Amino acid sequence: MQWHEVSAAPGRNEVDPLLAEATDRVVVHGTDMDLAAVVLRLLRKERLTELTVGYVPVADSPVARLWGLDVGDFERALTASPRPVPLIRDDSGGILLGEGVIAPITGQAYCDDEQVLNGAAQSLVVSPDPDAAPLPDPTADPLNHTIDPPMDGLRVNVTRRGLLRRRTGSARGRAFQASFRSATVRHDGSDHPRPMEKWVWYRHTEDLNLAR
């Protein structure tokens, strides 16, 4: 294993030459935002099924909590067998590995056909579903109509302010979509560069092979 130091949330000019040399495993030591930047390039280069991804978080994070990864655990990242986890995409060309947040939010939101929000909430959080089944027929082509679409992949938690305490509702499904008053969408520790009024997250047609 050869280590390379790159910028925070590195782009294609830094990541792609390193991926071209990778044959089995890529390990990221950094933040959830750094990991998302690397996995996005794997998606773009259509190498998700070829490479195992190890992640060594530098601090506790949504991705670390979601998949039971310890801070500084290089051994697991370097040696653990890959296990598929849902890869969540958005309609702005990005991905979601740990946690997407819209807070506060006023609008309407659906998880598949289930309405999870109609009005105001303190926060709406979307994440990959750790209980989702691996995809039986992964494909790099989202337009492949010969396979059945997955029925799970992400979970949604909506927190509202009650009279005495906060109330939280949840749902699980394959896709999430929302329209809302202009708000900032935050995903994997990074704010979308401009306020949005609509957003979509959905499960990709390939899983991420994560060492865990």
Beta strands, then each sheet from edge to edge (+ up, - down):
strand 1: 25-30
strand 2: 52-57
strand 3: 82-85
strand 4: 88-90
strand 5: 95-96
strand 6: 100-102
strand 7: 105-111
strand 8: 114-121
strand 9: 123-128
strand 10: 154-161
strand 11: 166-173
strand 12: 175-183
strand 13: 185-187
strand 14: 190-191
strand 15: 196-203
strand 16: 208-211
sheet 1: 1+ 2+
sheet 2: 3+ 16-
sheet 3: 5+ 4- 15+ 12- 7+ 8-
sheet 4: 11+ 10- 9+ 6- 13+ 14-
end
